[in-house]
């Protein structure tokens, strides 16, 4: 009887996978490419779509012909509205970047002023603008506050850089109260410390993830609970040398984390960390130069990321909870070193994906990929 039960389970699994494969073959896939008005057209310039919410709003930033950053919001009908924060600088590498949008349409990000100091802001759905700085943030060039995530409740998490150029995490409540934090073992020197990840690294329960860099410049992952408790973790395959190790990348509502580890080969590879702390590494076929970083994770464990092939070109992938992969490329993406398709966030289990692609002229363009 046990043998018959096992055979039935295998048969059922085969039928499910066959149906899934047939569904994938019959499904229509659409790429909608777009450029923000005023985006530059020289190498390294262009449009960078960063996040999509459940309502289909896409936010990101673009780099203009003078290498100034501007934010943008794209509505589901394709209308793109640029955004410039009050106080943002107008010289090269100044301006503002929109980093995260929640289901209600509230947006967070940061701007770079005329002295190259970074300042956080909240842009409410009704257009109300609130600027904020984390106490302890440095006031020198490339120091300051960088909000990176906002959840459905309006909580914001991010990273700030102090006067010594060390990193620290922060959480801002919906009422505007800011708490700072450091992972145990984080270094205090320049380019060390605690870094909150971007792109859906904060869930609606208030859990956030990222990495810290210790005194030996080794990376370690962390997850911070809503009560402020911080647990650290390491992938067993992470390298032991400087700038190697483990980083948390994105977290779903169940506390499951998709992250990346850097092996001694200096390539970044993805892993899945379950709610109980169990870490499972996985590989993406064809990943060579640069590895295959994970960027977003959905409610059921579907992971979005991209991998680099032997030529150094990027290709998008979805890894479903049962282990199957779906790979995709924007038809306009280049195939050379540093070019290709870079998906960053998704909704609906991967039915709507946004990110950017870099074409043959090394200019970036936003895309919306629907399945």
C-alpha positions in Angstrom: 0.0 0.0 0.0 2.8 2.4 0.8 4.4 1.6 -2.6 1.1 2.3 -4.4 0.7 5.6 -2.4 4.3 6.7 -3.4 3.6 5.9 -7.1 0.4 7.9 -7.0 2.3 10.8 -5.4 4.9 10.7 -8.2 2.3 10.5 -10.9 0.4 13.4 -9.4 3.6 15.5 -9.2 4.4 14.7 -12.9 0.9 15.7 -13.9 1.1 19.0 -12.0 4.5 19.8 -13.6 3.2 18.9 -17.0 0.2 21.1 -16.6 2.5 23.9 -15.4 4.8 23.5 -18.4 1.8 23.6 -20.7 0.5 26.7 -19.0 3.9 28.4 -19.4 3.9 27.5 -23.1 0.4 28.9 -23.7 0.8 32.1 -21.6 1.4 35.4 -23.3 4.4 37.4 -22.2 4.6 41.1 -22.7 7.5 43.5 -22.2 6.6 47.2 -22.0 9.7 49.4 -22.2 9.7 53.0 -21.1 12.0 56.0 -20.5 11.4 58.9 -18.1 11.1 62.3 -19.8 14.5 64.0 -19.6 16.5 60.8 -19.1 20.0 61.0 -20.5 21.1 58.9 -23.5 24.8 58.6 -22.9 26.6 55.6 -21.4 25.5 55.0 -17.8 22.6 57.3 -18.0 18.9 56.5 -18.5 15.9 55.2 -16.6 16.0 52.8 -13.6 12.7 51.3 -12.6 13.0 50.2 -9.0 9.7 49.0 -7.5 6.1 48.2 -8.4 3.2 48.0 -5.9 0.0 46.0 -6.0 -1.8 48.8 -7.8 0.6 48.8 -10.7 2.4 52.1 -9.7 6.1 51.9 -10.6 8.7 54.2 -9.0 12.4 54.7 -9.6 14.8 57.3 -10.8 16.6 58.5 -13.9 19.9 60.1 -14.6 19.8 63.0 -17.0 22.3 64.3 -19.6 24.1 66.3 -16.8 24.3 63.2 -14.6 21.7 64.6 -12.1 19.3 62.2 -10.4 15.5 62.7 -10.6 12.7 60.5 -9.3 9.7 59.4 -11.3 6.3 57.7 -10.8 4.7 55.7 -13.6 1.0 55.0 -13.5 -0.6 51.8 -14.9 -1.7 53.8 -18.0 1.9 54.6 -18.8 1.9 58.2 -17.6 5.3 59.1 -16.1 5.6 62.0 -13.7 9.1 63.2 -12.7 9.7 64.2 -9.1 12.4 66.5 -7.6 12.6 66.9 -3.8 12.9 70.4 -2.3 16.5 71.0 -1.4 17.9 68.5 -3.9 21.2 69.6 -5.6 21.4 70.2 -9.3 25.0 69.4 -10.1 26.3 66.0 -11.3 25.6 63.1 -9.0 23.2 65.2 -6.9 19.3 65.1 -7.1 17.0 62.6 -5.6 16.1 58.9 -5.9 12.8 57.2 -5.2 13.4 53.8 -3.5 10.2 52.2 -2.2 6.4 52.5 -2.6 3.8 50.8 -0.5 0.3 49.5 -1.3 -1.3 52.9 -0.4 1.0 54.8 -2.8 3.3 56.4 -0.1 6.9 56.7 -1.3 10.2 57.0 0.5 13.7 57.8 -0.8 16.5 60.3 -0.3 17.9 63.4 -2.0 21.5 64.5 -2.3 22.0 68.2 -1.6 24.5 70.8 -3.1 27.1 69.6 -0.6 26.5 65.9 -1.5 24.9 65.1 1.9 22.0 62.6 1.8 18.6 63.4 3.4 15.6 61.1 3.8 12.0 61.9 2.8 8.5 60.6 2.8 6.2 61.5 -0.1 2.6 60.7 1.0 0.0 59.5 -1.5 -1.6 62.9 -1.4 1.7 64.6 -2.3 2.7 65.8 1.1 6.5 65.9 1.4 8.2 65.3 4.7 12.0 65.5 5.0 13.9 63.8 7.8 17.4 63.1 9.0 18.6 60.4 11.4 20.2 61.7 14.6 23.9 60.7 14.3 24.0 60.8 10.6 27.2 62.6 9.2 27.0 65.9 7.4 30.0 65.4 5.1 29.9 64.5 1.4 28.2 61.1 0.8 27.2 60.8 4.4 23.6 61.2 5.8 20.3 59.2 5.7 19.1 56.8 3.1 15.6 55.4 3.5 15.2 52.2 1.4 11.9 50.5 2.4 8.3 51.4 3.4 5.7 48.9 4.4 1.9 49.0 4.2 1.7 50.5 7.7 4.0 53.4 6.8 7.1 52.1 8.7 10.4 53.0 7.0 13.8 51.3 7.3 17.1 52.2 5.8 20.8 53.0 6.5 22.6 56.1 7.6 26.3 56.9 7.4 28.0 58.6 10.3 30.9 61.1 10.4 33.4 58.3 10.4 31.8 56.8 7.3 30.5 53.7 9.2 27.0 52.4 8.5 24.1 52.0 10.9 20.5 50.8 10.4 17.4 52.8 11.3 13.6 52.3 11.6 11.1 55.1 11.4 7.6 54.5 12.8 4.5 55.8 11.0 4.4 58.6 13.7 7.9 59.7 12.7 9.8 58.2 15.6 13.2 57.0 14.6 15.2 54.2 16.2 18.7 53.4 15.3 20.3 49.9 15.5 23.5 48.0 14.9 23.9 44.2 14.5 26.0 42.5 17.1 29.6 42.2 15.8 29.3 45.1 13.3 32.5 47.0 12.7 32.8 50.7 13.4 35.4 51.8 10.8 34.9 53.4 7.5 32.7 51.2 5.2 31.9 48.8 8.0 28.8 48.6 10.1 25.1 47.7 9.6 23.4 48.0 6.2 19.6 47.5 5.6 18.9 46.0 2.2 16.7 47.6 -0.3 13.9 46.3 -2.5 11.3 44.7 -0.2 13.7 44.2 2.8 10.9 45.2 5.2 7.7 43.2 5.7 4.3 44.4 7.0 5.1 42.8 10.4 8.0 45.2 10.8 10.8 42.6 10.2 13.7 43.9 8.2 16.9 42.3 6.8 20.3 43.2 5.5 23.9 42.6 6.3 26.7 43.9 8.5 30.4 44.2 7.8 32.6 43.3 10.7 36.1 44.5 11.8 37.7 42.2 9.2 35.4 43.4 6.4 33.5 40.1 6.3 29.8 40.2 5.5 27.2 38.6 7.7 23.4 38.5 7.3 20.9 39.8 9.9 17.2 39.9 10.5 15.6 42.4 12.9 12.2 41.6 14.5 9.5 44.2 15.1 10.5 44.3 18.8 14.1 45.2 17.9 15.6 41.8 18.5 18.4 41.1 16.0 19.5 37.6 14.9 22.5 37.1 12.7 23.3 34.3 10.3 25.9 33.0 7.9 25.7 30.8 4.9 28.1 27.8 5.3 29.4 28.4 1.8 30.2 32.1 2.2 33.8 32.9 1.8 35.9 33.7 4.9 37.9 36.6 3.4 37.4 40.4 3.2 34.3 41.5 1.3 33.1 37.8 1.2 30.4 36.2 3.4 26.6 36.5 3.6 24.0 39.2 3.1 20.2 39.2 3.7 18.4 40.7 0.7 14.6 40.6 0.8 12.0 39.2 3.2 8.3 38.2 2.8 5.4 38.3 5.2 6.3 34.9 6.8 9.8 36.0 7.6 11.4 33.9 4.8 14.5 35.6 3.4 16.2 35.4 0.0 19.7 36.6 0.2 23.2 36.0 -1.3 26.5 34.7 -0.2 29.9 35.5 -1.7 32.1 32.5 -2.2 35.9 32.6 -2.3 35.5 32.9 -6.1 34.1 36.4 -5.4 30.9 35.5 -7.1 27.5 36.1 -5.4 25.1 33.2 -5.3 21.5 33.0 -3.9 20.1 31.3 -0.8 16.7 30.8 0.8 16.4 31.2 4.6 13.3 29.7 6.1 11.5 31.2 9.1 13.2 28.6 11.4 16.6 29.8 10.2 17.4 26.9 7.9 19.4 28.0 4.9 19.1 26.4 1.5 21.5 27.4 -1.3 20.4 27.1 -4.9 22.1 27.7 -8.3 20.9 29.1 -11.6 21.9 27.3 -14.7 24.2 29.4 -16.8 25.3 31.7 -14.0 29.0 32.5 -14.5 30.5 36.0 -14.1 29.1 37.8 -11.0 26.9 34.9 -10.0 23.1 35.1 -9.6 21.9 37.6 -7.0 18.3 37.3 -5.6 16.4 40.6 -5.5 12.8 39.9 -4.3 10.7 37.2 -2.7 6.9 36.7 -2.8 4.4 35.4 -0.2 4.7 31.8 -1.4 8.5 31.8 -1.7 8.9 32.7 -5.4 12.2 34.4 -5.8 13.1 37.0 -8.4 16.7 37.7 -9.5 19.1 37.8 -12.4 22.3 36.0 -13.3 25.3 36.8 -15.4 26.4 34.6 -18.2 29.9 33.9 -19.4 29.9 37.2 -21.4 29.0 39.1 -18.3 25.4 39.9 -19.6 22.5 39.7 -17.1 19.3 37.6 -17.6 16.2 37.6 -15.4 14.9 34.5 -13.5 12.0 33.5 -11.3 12.5 30.5 -9.0 9.2 29.0 -7.9 8.8 27.4 -4.5 8.8 23.9 -5.9 12.2 24.5 -7.6 11.3 25.2 -11.2 12.8 28.2 -13.0 11.5 30.6 -15.5 14.1 32.7 -17.3 13.4 35.8 -19.4 15.2 38.6 -21.3 14.0 42.0 -22.5 14.2 41.8 -26.3 16.0 45.1 -26.4 18.6 44.2 -23.9 22.3 44.1 -24.9 24.3 40.9 -24.7 27.7 42.3 -23.8 29.6 42.8 -20.5 27.4 44.7 -18.0 24.4 44.8 -20.3 21.2 42.7 -20.1 18.0 42.4 -18.1 17.9 43.5 -14.4 14.5 42.7 -12.7 14.2 44.1 -9.2 10.6 43.7 -7.8 7.4 41.9 -8.7 3.8 41.5 -7.7 1.2 38.7 -8.1 3.6 35.9 -7.7 5.7 37.2 -10.6 2.9 38.2 -13.0 4.0 41.8 -13.0 7.8 42.4 -12.8 9.7 45.7 -13.1 13.3 46.6 -13.4 15.6 48.0 -16.1 17.6 46.7 -19.0 20.9 48.0 -20.4 21.0 48.0 -24.2 23.8 47.8 -26.7 24.6 51.5 -26.2 25.0 51.0 -22.4 22.0 53.2 -21.6 19.4 52.0 -19.1 15.7 51.8 -19.8 12.8 50.8 -17.6 10.6 47.8 -18.3 7.3 46.2 -17.1 7.1 42.5 -17.8 3.7 40.9 -17.5 3.0 37.1 -17.7 
